[in-house]
Amino acid sequence: LVAKGKAYYCFCTKEELAERRAAAEAEGKTWKYDKHCLHLSPEEVQAKLDAGVPYVIRQNVPETGEASFDDVLYGHIAVDCAELDDNVLIKADGMPTYNMAVVVDDHTMGITHVLRGNEYLSSTPKYNLLYEAFGWEKPVYIHLTPVMKDQHRKLSKRDGSASVSMYREKGYAPACITEYVMTLLNSNYEEWRAANPEKPFTEFPFSIKKMSASGALFDADKLYDICKNTVSRMTAAEAYDGLADWAREYDAQLYACLA
């Protein structure tokens, strides 16, 4: 990348960066790296390398034009290159940053489709600039919306509200959780289920394009109702086997009775 001019050595110290950042903020400007080291001559760069001056390697983002990509769910996303920072690709200790590693890793593994949270929408244009710099084929992107705990917070394992094992321990059958998650994924799943009560969910004509671009709200009451309906469609044998599987793991006394 350095040889192609798509990246460059940066010898700026933390103190120098902090000073320039403070100066920019004092003028009411948003700080981003000012490409100071990009303008060093090859001789100056080599002299610093020979002298053992610590460095990082930064991505050389174009100062004009736009970085864009097409997302299956969100459509065309374009960002002005002037708004993007020259990310650090290789740290001073020689290790790659996430921004560098994720692109190389995905390409090396032959990843064709990238599905991830929509918080990465703003980072993807920079990743694509790296794909272009390497001359690699870009993957298909699908940025997914989070399931929301309320209007402002997404469902998170950190607050104990998004653990599948928690619902499993409470006695929710796996089929019930699957049914509810399907309603969160596609808005027309409930209509399909009502018309096809006996069919397995795998026969639902799932479409990513019908997923919501805004986070679905997790509704515990609705989950409970769906569970009742799902269990009511089970045969006695299916219900017994499900209860026995749960008891085997969580209630030895009940399991002994069932056995």
NORHU-V569581 format. One record per helix or strand of 2 or more residues. SS is the DSSP state (h for helix, s for strand). FROM is the first residue (numbers start at 1). LEN is the number of residues. If there is no record, write none. Layout:
BEGIN
ss: [SS,SS]
from: [FROM,FROM]
len: [LEN,LEN]
END
This chain:
BEGIN
ss: [s,h,h,h,s,s,s,h,s,h,s,h,s,h,h,h,h,h,h,h,h,h]
from: [7,14,36,42,56,66,75,81,88,98,113,118,140,157,164,174,189,201,208,220,236,252]
len: [4,13,4,9,4,6,6,3,3,11,5,17,5,3,7,12,7,3,3,13,15,7]
END
